[in-house]
Amino acid sequence: MRLLVTGGAGFIGANFCHHLARTTDHTITVVDKLTYAGNRANLEGIDAQRLTFVEADVTDAPTVTRLAEASDVIVHFAAESHNDNSLREPRPFVDSNLLGTFTLLEAARHTGTRLHHISTDEVYGDLELDDPQRFTEETAYNPSSPYSATKAGSDMLVRAWVRSFGVQATISNCSNNYGPYQHIEKFIPRQITNILIGRRPKLYGAGLNVRDWIHTEDHSSAVLAILERGRIGETYLIGADGEKTNLEVMRAILSLMGQDPDAFDHVTDRPGHDLRYAIDATKLREELGWVPAFRDFEAGLAATIDWYRDHESWWREAKEATEAAYARRGQ
């Protein structure tokens, strides 16, 4: 297939491109605006004969339509995705997540190209810490931040274009990703890189909030399974049964890096911090036969630590500015 991957120079999109390059013969066109979270270096190592890069905004309708015409499938990763940033400046999230998705849907409608839309479990809001339930494809949407609200809106746009215009589309909502190429403003790489430069890592509040972690390699393989075997118009939840409190993740990182598991600082909690996310991926597993490869969270975390240790040149330049921004917020 000829795949158009939006946001393919970002964290999850770039990992998906590497997964395609290793496991398929598909050709890849990446379109990415190269905001602070996008990096051409994330795609290094992929055969240039199979990868074409286009620097453009997904709201650029003529460019997106031209690229869609030359593609069999659009895989839409491009999004503004950091909750803290959405609380400070919501407008870029509206532009990228809503207008960008609208632009791609229109391109898919007019060219007949299939589209797969990458979304998040955060559209469902949060669960109580002691709630035995997990999110399913039938869970009602209840977003709590500008980020999750715009992702919820983009999901609804996809469903409307499928129903109203017959666009050939699927949706996946995934839990929290970790792995290589993740920007150091995010929780796991921030703590790893703090330790690597001799700073104490930082924990929001008491650290009791629960996230359902999945290695980005497993996210990539799940998306590929949906492209190959998923039913048009369906939504699939992607998760690997990786529920951990932020405190547990923090202590695991410290222990794996040879530090005292309590050698961290508590900082001001995020406003409106969701309590718990938890994914039920039964539909994906039973209908498409997908299973995660990284079932041992600590093994995946250790591999992620090794990647950041071995790629200091990739993250070092942005580290001081990132920490200065957190310091201004008391975090």
C-alpha positions as CSV (number, residue, x, y, z in Angstrom):
1,M,0.0,0.0,0.0
2,R,0.9,3.7,-0.3
3,L,0.4,5.2,3.1
4,L,0.1,8.9,3.9
5,V,1.1,9.4,7.5
6,T,0.2,12.7,9.1
7,G,2.3,13.8,12.0
8,G,4.8,11.2,11.0
9,A,7.8,13.1,12.4
10,G,6.2,13.2,15.9
11,F,6.6,10.6,18.6
12,I,3.9,8.0,17.8
13,G,3.8,8.7,14.1
14,A,7.5,8.3,13.7
15,N,7.5,5.0,15.6
16,F,4.7,3.8,13.3
17,C,6.8,4.7,10.3
18,H,9.7,2.7,11.7
19,H,7.3,-0.2,12.4
20,L,6.1,-0.1,8.8
21,A,9.6,0.0,7.4
22,R,10.6,-3.1,9.5
23,T,7.5,-5.2,9.0
24,T,6.0,-4.4,5.6
25,D,6.8,-3.4,2.0
26,H,4.5,-0.4,2.1
27,T,5.7,3.0,0.8
28,I,5.3,6.0,3.2
29,T,4.7,9.7,2.6
30,V,5.0,11.7,5.8
31,V,3.3,15.1,6.1
32,D,4.3,17.1,9.2
33,K,4.3,20.7,10.1
34,L,7.5,20.2,12.2
35,T,6.3,22.0,15.3
36,Y,8.4,21.7,18.5
37,A,7.3,18.1,18.9
38,G,8.1,17.1,15.3
39,N,11.6,16.2,14.3
40,R,13.0,15.0,10.9
41,A,15.7,13.1,12.9
42,N,12.9,10.8,14.2
43,L,12.7,9.3,10.7
44,E,16.4,8.6,10.3
45,G,17.3,5.0,9.4
46,I,14.2,4.5,7.1
47,D,15.1,3.7,3.5
48,A,14.8,7.0,1.6
49,Q,13.4,5.0,-1.4
50,R,10.4,4.1,0.7
51,L,9.9,7.4,2.5
52,T,8.9,10.8,1.2
53,F,8.7,13.7,3.5
54,V,6.5,16.8,2.9
55,E,6.7,19.7,5.4
56,A,3.2,21.1,5.5
57,D,0.2,21.8,7.8
58,V,-2.7,19.3,7.7
59,T,-5.0,22.3,7.4
60,D,-3.4,23.0,4.0
61,A,-6.2,21.6,1.9
62,P,-4.6,21.7,-1.6
63,T,-1.5,19.9,-0.3
64,V,-3.4,17.4,1.7
65,T,-5.7,16.6,-1.2
66,R,-2.8,16.2,-3.7
67,L,-1.1,13.8,-1.3
68,A,-4.4,11.9,-0.6
69,E,-4.9,11.4,-4.4
70,A,-1.5,9.6,-4.5
71,S,-2.2,7.4,-1.5
72,D,-4.3,4.3,-0.7
73,V,-4.7,5.1,3.0
74,I,-4.3,8.2,5.2
75,V,-3.2,7.4,8.8
76,H,-3.9,10.5,10.8
77,F,-1.6,10.9,13.8
78,A,-1.1,14.7,13.6
79,A,-2.4,16.4,16.7
80,E,-1.5,18.8,19.5
81,S,-1.4,16.5,22.4
82,H,0.0,17.9,25.6
83,N,-2.7,18.6,28.3
84,D,-0.7,21.3,30.1
85,N,-0.2,23.2,26.8
86,S,-3.9,23.0,26.0
87,L,-4.7,24.6,29.4
88,R,-2.4,27.5,28.7
89,E,-3.2,28.1,25.0
90,P,-6.2,26.1,23.6
91,R,-6.3,27.6,20.1
92,P,-3.6,25.5,18.5
93,F,-5.5,22.4,19.6
94,V,-8.7,23.6,17.9
95,D,-6.8,24.4,14.7
96,S,-4.8,21.1,14.5
97,N,-7.2,18.6,16.0
98,L,-10.5,19.9,14.6
99,L,-9.7,21.9,11.5
100,G,-6.9,19.5,10.6
101,T,-9.2,16.5,10.8
102,F,-11.9,18.2,8.9
103,T,-9.4,19.0,6.1
104,L,-8.3,15.4,5.9
105,L,-11.8,14.1,5.9
106,E,-12.7,16.4,3.0
107,A,-9.6,15.2,1.1
108,A,-10.6,11.6,1.8
109,R,-14.2,12.3,0.7
110,H,-13.2,13.9,-2.6
111,T,-10.4,11.4,-3.5
112,G,-12.0,8.2,-2.2
113,T,-9.0,7.5,0.0
114,R,-9.4,5.4,3.1
115,L,-8.6,7.2,6.4
116,H,-7.7,5.8,9.8
117,H,-8.0,8.4,12.6
118,I,-5.7,8.0,15.7
119,S,-7.4,9.2,18.9
120,T,-7.0,8.9,22.6
121,D,-8.7,7.3,25.6
122,E,-8.9,10.8,27.2
123,V,-12.0,11.5,25.2
124,Y,-13.8,9.3,27.8
125,G,-12.9,11.5,30.7
126,D,-11.7,9.6,33.8
127,L,-12.7,6.8,36.1
128,E,-12.6,6.6,39.9
129,L,-9.5,5.0,41.3
130,D,-11.6,2.1,42.8
131,D,-13.9,1.7,39.8
132,P,-13.7,-1.9,38.4
133,Q,-14.8,-0.7,35.0
134,R,-12.6,0.1,32.0
135,F,-13.3,2.1,28.9
136,T,-15.0,0.3,26.0
137,E,-16.1,1.4,22.5
138,E,-19.5,2.0,24.1
139,T,-18.3,4.3,26.9
140,A,-19.9,7.8,26.7
141,Y,-17.5,10.7,25.9
142,N,-16.7,13.0,28.8
143,P,-13.6,15.1,27.9
144,S,-12.1,17.3,30.6
145,S,-9.5,19.5,28.9
146,P,-9.2,21.5,25.7
147,Y,-6.9,18.7,24.4
148,S,-9.3,15.8,25.0
149,A,-12.3,17.9,24.0
150,T,-10.8,18.6,20.6
151,K,-9.9,15.0,20.1
152,A,-13.5,14.0,21.0
153,G,-14.7,16.5,18.5
154,S,-12.4,15.1,15.8
155,D,-13.7,11.6,16.5
156,M,-17.3,12.9,16.0
157,L,-16.3,14.5,12.7
158,V,-15.0,11.2,11.5
159,R,-18.2,9.4,12.4
160,A,-20.3,12.1,10.7
161,W,-18.3,11.9,7.5
162,V,-18.6,8.1,7.5
163,R,-22.4,8.3,7.9
164,S,-23.2,11.4,5.8
165,F,-20.7,11.0,3.0
166,G,-19.7,7.4,3.0
167,V,-16.0,8.1,3.8
168,Q,-14.1,4.8,4.3
169,A,-12.7,5.4,7.8
170,T,-11.9,3.7,11.1
171,I,-11.0,5.1,14.5
172,S,-8.7,3.9,17.3
173,N,-8.5,5.3,20.8
174,C,-5.3,4.4,22.5
175,S,-4.0,4.6,26.1
176,N,-0.8,6.4,27.2
177,N,2.2,5.6,25.0
178,Y,5.8,5.4,26.0
179,G,9.0,4.6,24.1
180,P,11.6,6.2,21.9
181,Y,11.3,9.7,20.4
182,Q,8.9,11.0,23.0
183,H,9.4,14.7,23.7
184,I,10.9,15.4,27.1
185,E,8.0,17.5,28.3
186,K,6.1,14.2,28.7
187,F,6.0,12.3,32.1
188,I,8.3,9.3,31.4
189,P,11.0,10.9,29.3
190,R,11.1,14.0,31.6
191,Q,11.9,11.8,34.6
192,I,14.5,9.7,32.7
193,T,16.3,12.8,31.4
194,N,16.2,14.5,34.8
195,I,18.0,11.6,36.3
196,L,20.5,11.4,33.5
197,I,21.6,15.0,34.0
198,G,21.6,14.7,37.9
199,R,18.3,16.4,38.7
200,R,15.6,15.1,40.9
201,P,12.6,13.9,39.0
202,K,9.2,15.6,39.6
203,L,5.8,14.0,40.5
204,Y,2.5,15.8,40.1
205,G,0.7,15.9,43.5
206,A,0.6,12.6,45.4
207,G,1.1,10.6,42.2
208,L,-2.0,8.5,42.7
209,N,-3.4,9.2,39.2
210,V,-3.5,6.0,37.1
211,R,-2.6,5.7,33.5
212,D,-2.8,2.7,31.2
213,W,0.6,2.4,29.6
214,I,1.4,0.8,26.2
215,H,4.7,0.7,24.4
216,T,4.5,2.6,21.1
217,E,5.6,-0.5,19.2
218,D,2.4,-2.2,20.4
219,H,0.4,0.8,19.4
220,S,2.0,0.6,15.9
221,S,1.2,-3.1,15.5
222,A,-2.4,-2.5,16.5
223,V,-2.9,0.3,14.0
224,L,-1.5,-1.9,11.3
225,A,-3.8,-4.7,12.3
226,I,-6.8,-2.3,12.0
227,L,-5.6,-1.2,8.5
228,E,-5.3,-4.8,7.4
229,R,-8.3,-6.4,9.0
230,G,-10.5,-3.7,10.6
231,R,-14.1,-3.1,9.5
232,I,-14.9,0.3,8.0
233,G,-16.8,2.6,10.3
234,E,-15.7,0.8,13.4
235,T,-13.8,2.1,16.5
236,Y,-11.2,0.0,18.2
237,L,-9.7,0.6,21.6
238,I,-5.9,-0.1,21.9
239,G,-4.5,-1.0,25.3
240,A,-2.1,-3.5,26.8
241,D,-3.4,-3.9,30.4
242,G,-0.7,-1.5,31.7
243,E,-2.4,0.3,34.5
244,K,0.1,2.0,36.9
245,T,-0.1,5.0,39.2
246,N,2.3,7.8,38.4
247,L,4.0,7.0,41.7
248,E,4.6,3.4,40.6
249,V,6.0,4.6,37.3
250,M,8.3,7.1,39.0
251,R,9.7,4.5,41.5
252,A,10.2,2.0,38.6
253,I,12.2,4.5,36.7
254,L,14.3,5.3,39.7
255,S,14.9,1.7,40.6
256,L,15.9,0.8,37.0
257,M,18.3,3.7,36.9
258,G,20.0,2.7,40.2
259,Q,18.4,5.4,42.3
260,D,16.6,5.5,45.6
261,P,12.9,4.9,44.7
262,D,12.0,7.9,46.9
263,A,14.5,10.3,45.4
264,F,12.0,12.6,43.7
265,D,10.2,15.9,44.5
266,H,6.4,16.5,44.7
267,V,5.3,19.5,42.6
268,T,2.0,21.3,42.1
269,D,-0.6,19.1,40.5
270,R,-2.0,19.8,37.1
271,P,-5.4,21.6,37.1
272,G,-8.3,19.2,36.5
273,H,-5.9,16.2,36.5
274,D,-7.9,13.1,35.4
275,L,-7.9,10.3,38.0
276,R,-7.7,7.1,36.1
277,Y,-7.7,5.8,32.5
278,A,-8.2,2.1,31.7
279,I,-8.7,0.4,28.3
280,D,-10.6,-2.7,27.6
281,A,-9.1,-3.9,24.3
282,T,-11.3,-7.1,24.0
283,K,-12.8,-6.1,20.6
284,L,-9.3,-5.5,19.1
285,R,-8.0,-8.8,20.4
286,E,-10.9,-11.0,19.6
287,E,-12.0,-9.5,16.3
288,L,-8.5,-8.8,14.8
289,G,-6.4,-11.3,16.7
290,W,-4.0,-8.6,18.0
291,V,-1.8,-9.1,21.1
292,P,0.8,-6.8,22.6
293,A,4.5,-7.8,22.5
294,F,5.5,-5.7,25.5
295,R,3.5,-7.3,28.3
296,D,6.2,-6.7,30.9
297,F,6.0,-2.9,31.6
298,E,9.4,-2.8,33.3
299,A,11.1,-4.5,30.4
300,G,9.7,-1.9,28.0
301,L,10.6,0.9,30.4
302,A,14.2,-0.4,30.7
303,A,14.5,-0.4,26.9
304,T,13.1,3.2,26.9
305,I,15.6,4.3,29.5
306,D,18.4,2.8,27.4
307,W,17.2,4.7,24.3
308,Y,17.3,8.1,26.1
309,R,20.7,7.2,27.6
310,D,22.1,6.4,24.2
311,H,20.5,9.4,22.4
312,E,21.4,12.4,24.6
313,S,22.1,14.4,21.4
314,W,18.5,14.0,20.4
315,W,17.0,15.5,23.6
316,R,19.7,17.6,25.3
317,E,19.2,20.9,23.4
318,A,15.6,21.1,24.5
319,K,16.1,20.1,28.1
320,E,16.9,23.4,29.7
321,A,14.0,25.3,28.1
322,T,11.6,22.5,29.0
323,E,12.6,22.5,32.6
324,A,12.5,26.3,32.8
325,A,8.9,26.3,31.5
326,Y,8.0,23.8,34.2
327,A,9.8,25.8,36.9
328,R,7.8,28.9,36.0
329,R,4.6,27.0,36.8
330,G,6.0,25.6,40.1
331,Q,6.3,22.1,38.6
